[in-house]
Amino acid sequence: MEYSVNDIDYGSIKPIANEKLIYRQEKTNWPNNILDIDDMRRNKTALKLVLSQEAPLKDDQENELQGHLKYINDDSEADLLNSSAIVSETSGGQEMNSLSWRTDKGVLLEMNNKLNKSGSYHAKLNWTFVDSVQ
């Protein structure tokens, strides 16, 4: 299994106070992949791809963003800082495909109703492949 992760970009944060979702920049939406996967496993067992956020979003001066990343799909939402989300899943015999999301799905930035410093914020996301028995 070989994979490469592309950065997720929401643009620069402005010092606004409102609760709203901020969508990814166009280059990180379908048809472009967030995660390129080449599944060369001989034995294609069931596989899950789990995503979580390691720490709060911070700028280079360690100011914490008053918002959080969340995973949104058709059936559920998950705060990635406080929990993890299964973002892709296969059954036995299936290949894991590359991952891309439409504009309103996937990892989005939800702002809290508090002021933020202008700037660029970053956080590390943990992508974990779980090879499991079905």
N, C-alpha and C positions, 0 to 999 in steps of 0.2 A: 504494500500500500504506500503510495507516494502522494503527497498533497502539498499545496502551498496556499497560504492565507493572504488575501489582499486587505489593505487597510480599509476601514469603514470611515467615511468622511461625512460630517454633518455641517461643514462650513464653520465660520467663526461665530462664537457666541457673543451676543450683544447684551449690554447691561439692562435687560428687561425683566420685569416681574410679572409672569403670567404662567398659568398652567396650560400647557399645550404639548403636542407631539411635534418633534422636529424630525423631518424625513432625511434620509441619506441623500448625498449629492448624486446627480444623475449617473455618473460613471460607476457607481456601486449598486446600481439596480439592474434587474433583468433587462437585456439578455446577458449582461456581464456577470461573471461569477464572483462571489465573495470567497469561495473556497474551491480551488481546482483539485480534483481527486482523480488519481489513476489507480483503480482497484485491480491489482494484478494477483490477488490471492488465488491460489489453486483451489482451496476448499472455502467456498463462499458461505460461511456460516452467517447466522443472523448478526446484524451489526447495528449499533446505535451511535449517533453522533450527539454528544452532550456539550452544551455551551454554558459557561458561567463567567462572571466578571470578578477578577481578583481583588480589586480595591476601587474606591470611589474615583470618579474622573477628577483630575487635578491639572492645573496649568504648570508652567515651568517654575513658578514661585511657590508651588505647593498650595495654592488657593483651591479649595474644593468647589466643584460645580454643584449648584443647587438643583440637581436633577439626577436622573438615573437611566441606565439602559434597560430596555425591556424587550422581551421576545414576544411578538404577536403573530399568531396564525389564525386560521379560520375558527378554531375551536377553543382557544385559550390565550391567556397572557401570563407572562412570568417576569418578575423583577430579577434581572440577572445578577445583581449584587447580593441579594438575600436568598437566592435559590438558583437552581440550574434548570435548563430546559432541553428536552430532546428536540433537536432541529432537523434530524433526518433519521430514517430507520429503514432497514431492509429485512426481508425474511430469508431463510436459508435458501441458497442457490442464487440469490440476487446479488448483483454488483452494486456497490455504493457509487452514486453519481455525483458529479460536481454540484455545488450549491449556489443558487441565485434566488433572489426574491423580487417580487413586484414592489413598487414604491411604498405601499401601505402595509406591507408584511415584513416579517423578519425582525432584525434588531433595529429598534427605533429609540430616539432620545426623548424621554418625557421630562419636561421641566417642572420644577416645583414653583409655587407662587412666591418666590423670593428673588432679590436682586443678585446679579452675578457680575464679576469683573469681566470686562471685554477680554477676548483672547482666545487662544487655542487650548483645548483640554484633551487629555489622553488617559487611557486606562488599558490594562492588559486583559485580554479575553483568553480564557482557557477552553480549547477545543479538545475534547476527549473522545476517542473511539472506544466503544465498549463492545467487545466480542462476547456475546452471551448465548446461552441456551434458550431456545424458544419453548 
